[in-house]
Amino acid sequence: MPAPTLVAQTTYAELLERTANAAFQDAFAAAGSFTAKSINGRRYWYFQTGTGAERSQRYVGPETPELLERIAHHKEIREDERERRALVSTLVRSFSFPRPIPEIGDVIAALAKAGVFRLRGVLVGTIAYQTYAAMLGVRLSAGSLQTGDVDIAQFKNVSVAVEDSTPPVLDVLKEVDKTFRAVPHVSDGRRVTSYAAKGGLRVDFLTPHEGKETGRPQKLPALHTDAQPLRFLDFLIRDPEPAVILHGAGIYVHVPAPARYAVHKLIVSRRRPEGLAKRDKDLQQAEALLAVLAEKRPQELKSAWEEAHGRGPKWRQLMLEGLALLAGSVRDVVLKTIGAPRSVIPGIDLSFDNPPARYDFSRDVVTFQGQALGGAVNCAVSREALDDHFGADGLGQEGRLQAFLKNRSRIEEIVRAKYLTSPVDEPGALLVKTSDVDHFSTQRAPKRK
């Protein structure tokens, strides 16, 4: 059930702005000044303290209008922690938006305070997915929100380029829970990409698998840790969005753009073994997000889909195989958004098992059902199509129903051809108009497999 969108999203937008300002103030509270550098044609800002041999610089971020405004008002920002806590409480209690368990919230808060997100770390996985509820103004199913892991990703080249670093990750985590320990990597015991606490909480660091690199851990100097390379991760964490973790007074983080997250989940779901719980969770999260994005952010969904689609045949195969496993209504709304016919879905077809037909007086159509991948399809033939092409002109409703039954096989072939080859008009449904009869009588659908 959707949350009250306007009030919820206005509240979230205010919290996002306040947590961004607070994070900026906390990171650069000491006396100093902001200075810019041009690197490869782009301006980056740093916070400079001290003079001469004592001078040091801390990375702030790439120049954006929002960053310039934040720099301009740096000294004007006042502490408003109490108000932010009230906003978090409103979003959680009044709108039932998800929050992490306290232990995870404390870990993310410590990582944020240490500078992980300022240094362009991106929160990924289910904790990132939780933030989309408030970001998009919707409620997400509880089963897709549960996790005991915190996953942080960063591009390796970014980690080198920022010329700044956090304290060692293990030191940061031990401030939250002294039982945290480094977990030696399975392929090289000298390297550490994961940290675990006695209660089962785990923090993993990830980085995109690029080029011909092996799966061996890669160093992230900005975060003082190693990271596990993963394929497809570069697509996920490119151009992340700011978000708020609903914990305490709110934690300002960066998460993948929701459209990228949804498409990425389709892809990785196909790389997990059948029956694995994580695979089912991938598909649940993808399905929920895709349904919302098609309505609220269709252009972003289309853009993310087209980018992934353009990365090669393997990407396309995994995306479409994942899409085929979703509910038919969600699959259709995605196809409508990206402008693709249903025939791109592997194994899809439309069949009929002599379903009962009836005349719908409110729409002036004959209706019947077909069966396709993902569920039933509500099919209909217009009065005009029956009158113009199937000899029902002047026969009345009962006569049109009889004309349909007499020509049923031909009509079903026309319905099937339109269902498979035309752009999606209405998810989970199909109407044959008079103009469709000649067109789809000559344009046959693919042969049944």
matplotlib code that plots the C-alpha trace (Angstrom):
import matplotlib.pyplot as plt

x = [0.0, 1.5, 2.4, 0.8, 3.2, 3.2, 3.6, 6.0, 8.3, 8.2, 9.3, 12.0, 13.3, 13.6, 15.4, 17.8, 18.7, 19.3, 21.4, 23.5, 24.2, 24.9, 27.3, 29.1, 29.4, 30.7, 33.3, 34.7, 34.1, 37.7, 39.0, 40.1, 39.2, 37.9, 40.0, 39.5, 41.7, 41.2, 41.8, 41.3, 39.1, 36.8, 37.0, 37.2, 37.0, 39.2, 39.2, 42.5, 43.8, 47.1, 49.9, 53.4, 54.6, 51.5, 49.1, 46.8, 43.9, 40.8, 38.7, 35.3, 33.9, 33.4, 32.0, 28.2, 25.7, 24.7, 28.2, 29.0, 25.9, 26.9, 30.3, 28.8, 26.6, 29.2, 29.5, 25.7, 24.7, 23.5, 23.1, 19.5, 19.9, 16.6, 14.6, 16.2, 15.4, 11.8, 11.7, 13.1, 10.5, 7.7, 8.9, 9.2, 6.1, 3.6, 4.5, 6.0, 9.2, 11.9, 14.8, 17.8, 18.2, 20.1, 23.4, 23.5, 22.4, 25.3, 27.8, 26.7, 26.8, 30.4, 31.4, 29.7, 31.5, 34.8, 34.3, 33.4, 30.5, 32.3, 35.1, 32.5, 31.8, 28.4, 26.1, 24.8, 22.6, 19.5, 20.3, 20.4, 17.2, 15.6, 16.2, 14.1, 10.9, 11.2, 13.0, 10.2, 7.3, 6.2, 5.9, 8.1, 7.3, 8.9, 10.4, 12.6, 14.0, 15.7, 19.5, 22.4, 25.0, 26.4, 27.9, 30.1, 31.4, 33.9, 35.6, 39.3, 40.4, 38.2, 39.8, 43.2, 42.2, 40.6, 43.9, 42.3, 41.5, 39.5, 41.0, 41.5, 38.1, 38.6, 39.4, 36.2, 34.1, 35.6, 34.4, 30.9, 31.4, 34.7, 34.0, 34.5, 37.4, 39.0, 38.0, 41.0, 40.1, 39.6, 42.1, 44.7, 44.7, 46.9, 44.0, 40.8, 37.6, 35.1, 34.7, 32.5, 31.2, 30.2, 26.5, 26.6, 26.8, 29.1, 30.6, 31.8, 33.8, 33.4, 34.8, 34.0, 35.7, 37.4, 39.2, 41.1, 41.6, 41.2, 38.8, 41.6, 41.1, 41.9, 43.2, 40.9, 43.5, 40.9, 39.0, 42.1, 40.8, 40.8, 37.7, 36.2, 35.9, 32.5, 31.2, 28.4, 29.1, 30.4, 26.9, 25.3, 27.4, 27.9, 26.1, 24.8, 22.1, 22.1, 19.9, 19.1, 19.3, 16.4, 18.5, 19.1, 19.0, 19.4, 22.6, 23.6, 24.8, 25.1, 23.2, 22.8, 20.2, 17.1, 16.7, 20.3, 19.6, 16.5, 18.2, 21.3, 19.1, 17.6, 21.1, 22.6, 19.5, 20.3, 23.9, 22.7, 21.8, 18.2, 16.4, 18.9, 17.1, 19.2, 18.0, 14.3, 15.1, 16.8, 13.7, 11.4, 13.4, 13.6, 9.9, 8.9, 11.2, 10.4, 6.7, 7.2, 9.9, 7.7, 5.2, 7.3, 10.6, 10.0, 12.7, 15.3, 14.2, 14.4, 17.8, 19.3, 17.8, 19.2, 22.6, 22.7, 21.2, 24.0, 26.7, 26.5, 24.6, 25.4, 23.9, 20.8, 20.4, 20.6, 18.3, 15.6, 15.8, 15.3, 12.4, 10.8, 10.6, 8.6, 4.8, 3.3, 1.9, 5.3, 7.0, 4.5, 4.8, 8.6, 8.3, 5.9, 8.3, 11.3, 9.2, 9.8, 7.4, 6.7, 8.5, 11.9, 11.1, 12.6, 10.0, 7.0, 3.8, 0.1, -2.2, -5.9, -7.7, -11.2, -11.9, -15.5, -16.3, -18.8, -20.1, -19.0, -21.8, -20.0, -17.1, -19.0, -16.5, -16.3, -13.9, -12.0, -8.8, -5.5, -2.5, 1.0, 4.2, 3.4, -0.3, -3.6, -4.1, -7.4, -8.2, -11.0, -12.3, -14.1, -17.6, -16.3, -13.8, -16.6, -18.9, -16.3, -14.5, -16.5, -20.0, -21.6, -22.9, -26.5, -26.7, -26.8, -24.8, -25.8, -25.1, -21.6, -20.8, -21.8, -19.7, -16.8, -17.3, -17.6, -14.3, -12.6, -9.5, -8.7, -9.4, -7.1, -4.3, -4.7, -4.7, -1.5, 0.2, -0.6, 0.3, 3.8, 4.8, 3.2, 4.4, 2.7, -0.4, -2.0, -0.1, -1.8, -4.4, -4.9, -7.7, -8.1, -9.5, -10.8, -7.5, -5.7, -7.5, -6.0, -2.6, -2.1, -3.8, -0.8, 1.9, 2.0, 3.4, 6.5, 5.9, 5.0, 7.9]
y = [0.0, 3.3, 5.8, 9.3, 10.4, 14.2, 14.5, 11.5, 12.7, 16.3, 15.1, 12.9, 15.7, 18.0, 15.3, 14.6, 18.3, 18.6, 15.4, 16.5, 19.8, 18.2, 15.6, 18.5, 20.5, 17.5, 16.7, 20.2, 21.7, 22.8, 26.2, 26.2, 27.1, 25.5, 25.3, 23.9, 21.8, 21.0, 17.4, 16.1, 19.1, 18.8, 20.8, 19.1, 20.8, 20.2, 21.6, 23.0, 23.5, 24.7, 26.5, 25.7, 22.3, 21.9, 22.3, 19.4, 18.9, 16.7, 15.7, 17.3, 16.2, 17.1, 20.5, 20.7, 23.5, 21.8, 21.6, 25.2, 26.3, 24.1, 25.7, 29.2, 28.5, 26.4, 28.8, 29.4, 25.8, 25.3, 22.1, 20.8, 17.2, 17.3, 18.4, 15.7, 13.0, 14.2, 13.9, 10.3, 9.4, 10.8, 8.8, 5.6, 5.8, 7.7, 6.2, 2.8, 3.4, 0.8, 1.4, -0.9, -2.8, -0.7, -2.6, -2.0, 1.6, 2.2, 0.6, 2.8, 5.9, 5.1, 4.5, 7.8, 9.7, 8.2, 9.6, 6.5, 8.2, 11.6, 9.7, 8.3, 5.0, 3.7, 1.7, -1.3, -4.4, -4.6, -1.7, 0.5, -1.0, 0.0, 3.7, 3.5, 3.3, 6.9, 8.1, 7.0, 7.4, 3.7, 0.8, -2.3, -5.8, -6.7, -10.0, -8.1, -5.8, -8.2, -8.4, -8.8, -7.4, -4.0, -3.8, -0.9, -0.4, 2.0, 2.3, 1.5, 4.5, 6.8, 5.4, 6.4, 9.7, 11.3, 11.7, 11.3, 8.4, 7.2, 5.6, 1.8, 0.1, -2.3, 0.5, 2.3, -0.9, -1.8, 1.6, 0.2, -3.4, -4.6, -8.2, -7.1, -9.0, -9.1, -12.1, -13.4, -13.7, -17.3, -16.9, -14.9, -15.0, -11.8, -9.7, -8.6, -7.6, -8.6, -7.9, -9.8, -9.4, -12.2, -11.5, -12.3, -8.8, -8.6, -5.7, -6.4, -4.1, -4.5, -3.0, -3.4, -6.3, -4.6, -5.9, -9.1, -8.8, -12.0, -12.3, -11.5, -8.7, -5.2, -2.3, 0.7, 3.1, 5.8, 3.3, 1.6, -1.9, -4.4, -5.1, -8.1, -7.5, -8.2, -8.2, -5.9, -3.7, -0.8, -0.4, -0.5, 2.2, 4.6, 8.0, 7.1, 9.2, 10.7, 9.0, 8.9, 5.9, 6.3, 5.7, 8.2, 11.7, 10.3, 9.2, 10.8, 8.2, 7.4, 4.5, 3.3, 5.0, 2.9, 2.2, 0.8, -1.2, -2.8, -3.7, -5.0, -7.3, -8.9, -9.6, -11.0, -13.1, -15.2, -15.9, -17.5, -21.2, -22.2, -22.3, -20.0, -17.6, -14.7, -15.3, -15.1, -11.9, -10.4, -11.0, -9.6, -6.4, -6.0, -6.6, -4.1, -1.4, -1.9, -1.5, 1.8, 3.2, 2.5, 4.9, 7.4, 7.5, 6.0, 7.9, 6.9, 3.3, 3.4, 5.0, 2.5, -0.4, 0.9, 1.4, -2.2, -3.5, -1.9, -3.6, -6.8, -10.1, -11.6, -8.6, -8.7, -12.4, -12.1, -9.0, -10.7, -14.0, -12.2, -10.2, -13.4, -14.6, -11.6, -11.3, -10.7, -7.3, -6.0, -7.5, -5.9, -2.4, -2.6, -3.6, -0.7, 1.7, 0.6, 0.2, -3.5, -6.2, -9.2, -11.5, -10.4, -12.4, -15.9, -18.7, -16.4, -17.4, -17.0, -20.0, -20.7, -23.7, -22.9, -20.4, -19.2, -16.0, -13.3, -10.0, -7.0, -4.5, -1.7, -1.8, -3.3, -6.1, -9.9, -10.9, -14.2, -15.2, -16.6, -18.0, -16.7, -16.6, -14.8, -15.5, -15.0, -12.4, -10.6, -10.6, -8.7, -8.1, -4.9, -4.6, -2.8, -5.6, -8.3, -6.2, -5.3, -8.6, -11.5, -10.9, -9.6, -6.3, -5.8, -9.0, -7.5, -8.6, -12.3, -12.4, -10.9, -13.5, -16.2, -14.6, -14.7, -18.4, -19.3, -17.5, -18.3, -20.0, -17.1, -14.5, -16.3, -16.3, -12.6, -12.0, -14.1, -12.3, -8.9, -10.0, -11.2, -8.7, -5.3, -2.8, -3.3, -1.1, -2.4, -4.6, -8.0, -7.3, -7.0, -5.5, -6.4, -3.4, -3.4, -2.1, -5.0, -7.7, -7.2, -6.2, -9.2, -11.6, -11.1, -10.5, -14.0, -14.5, -16.6, -20.4, -22.1, -23.9]
z = [0.0, -1.0, 1.7, 1.6, -1.0, -0.7, 3.1, 3.3, 0.5, 1.7, 5.2, 3.7, 1.5, 4.5, 6.4, 3.5, 3.3, 7.0, 7.3, 4.3, 6.0, 9.3, 7.7, 6.0, 9.1, 11.2, 8.5, 8.3, 11.7, 12.3, 11.4, 7.7, 4.2, 1.1, -2.0, -5.5, -7.8, -11.5, -12.3, -15.9, -16.7, -13.6, -10.4, -7.1, -3.7, -0.6, 3.0, 4.0, 7.5, 8.9, 7.1, 5.8, 6.9, 9.0, 6.1, 5.3, 2.9, 3.2, 0.2, 0.0, -3.4, -7.1, -7.8, -8.1, -7.5, -4.3, -3.0, -3.8, -1.9, 1.1, 1.1, 0.9, 4.0, 5.9, 8.8, 9.0, 9.7, 13.2, 15.1, 14.7, 15.9, 17.9, 14.9, 12.7, 15.2, 15.1, 11.3, 11.5, 14.1, 11.9, 8.8, 10.8, 13.0, 10.8, 7.5, 8.5, 6.5, 7.4, 9.6, 10.2, 13.4, 16.0, 15.7, 11.9, 12.3, 14.8, 12.4, 9.5, 11.7, 12.7, 9.0, 8.0, 10.8, 9.7, 6.2, 4.2, 2.3, 2.1, 0.2, -2.2, -0.7, -1.7, 0.5, -1.5, -0.7, 1.3, 3.6, 0.5, -0.6, 2.7, 1.8, -1.4, 0.6, 1.9, -1.2, -3.5, -1.0, -1.0, 1.4, 0.6, 1.7, 5.0, 3.7, 1.2, 3.9, 6.4, 6.5, 8.9, 6.5, 5.7, 2.2, 1.1, -2.5, -4.0, -7.4, -7.0, -9.1, -7.0, -3.8, -5.2, -6.6, -3.6, -1.8, 1.6, 3.9, 6.8, 9.9, 9.5, 9.2, 12.0, 14.4, 13.4, 13.8, 17.2, 18.5, 17.9, 19.0, 20.4, 19.1, 15.5, 13.9, 10.5, 8.4, 6.3, 2.6, 1.4, -1.4, 0.4, 4.2, 4.3, 2.8, 4.5, 2.7, 5.5, 9.2, 11.5, 15.1, 17.5, 17.1, 13.4, 12.1, 9.0, 7.1, 3.5, 1.2, -2.6, -5.7, -9.4, -11.2, -14.1, -17.2, -16.9, -13.1, -11.1, -8.2, -5.8, -3.3, -4.4, -2.1, -1.4, 0.1, 0.9, 3.1, 4.6, 3.6, 0.8, -1.2, -3.1, -6.8, -8.3, -11.8, -12.8, -9.7, -11.8, -13.4, -9.9, -8.2, -11.0, -10.4, -6.9, -5.1, -1.6, 0.9, 4.6, 6.9, 9.4, 12.5, 15.3, 13.8, 10.3, 8.6, 5.3, 2.9, -0.8, -2.4, -6.0, -8.1, -7.6, -11.3, -11.5, -8.3, -9.8, -13.1, -11.3, -9.2, -12.3, -13.6, -10.4, -9.7, -12.7, -11.5, -8.2, -7.9, -8.2, -4.8, -3.1, -0.7, -1.9, -5.5, -4.4, -2.5, -5.5, -7.6, -4.8, -4.6, -8.4, -8.8, -6.1, -7.4, -11.1, -10.5, -8.6, -11.0, -14.1, -12.5, -10.7, -12.6, -16.0, -17.8, -15.3, -15.6, -19.4, -19.3, -16.8, -18.9, -22.1, -20.6, -19.3, -22.5, -24.5, -22.6, -24.6, -25.3, -21.9, -20.1, -22.3, -21.7, -17.9, -17.8, -19.9, -18.1, -14.8, -16.1, -17.3, -13.7, -12.4, -12.2, -15.6, -14.7, -13.6, -16.6, -18.9, -17.3, -17.7, -21.3, -21.9, -20.2, -22.4, -25.5, -26.2, -27.3, -25.2, -27.7, -26.3, -23.1, -23.3, -23.5, -23.5, -25.4, -25.2, -25.2, -24.9, -23.5, -24.7, -22.0, -21.5, -23.4, -22.4, -23.7, -21.6, -22.1, -20.3, -22.8, -25.8, -26.3, -26.1, -23.3, -22.7, -21.0, -22.2, -20.3, -20.6, -18.6, -15.4, -15.2, -17.0, -19.8, -20.1, -23.8, -25.6, -29.1, -29.9, -31.3, -34.4, -35.1, -34.9, -37.0, -39.7, -40.1, -38.6, -39.9, -36.7, -38.1, -37.0, -34.9, -31.4, -28.4, -28.5, -32.3, -31.8, -29.1, -31.5, -34.3, -31.9, -31.1, -34.8, -35.6, -32.3, -33.7, -36.1, -33.4, -31.0, -33.5, -34.1, -30.3, -29.9, -32.8, -31.3, -27.8, -28.8, -31.4, -30.7, -28.0, -24.7, -24.4, -21.2, -18.8, -18.4, -21.0, -24.8, -27.0, -30.6, -32.6, -36.1, -37.4, -35.8, -37.7, -41.2, -39.7, -37.5, -39.9, -42.2, -39.5, -37.9, -34.4, -33.9, -34.1, -30.9, -29.3]

ax = plt.figure().add_subplot(projection="3d")
ax.plot(x, y, z, "-o")
ax.set_aspect("equal")
plt.show()
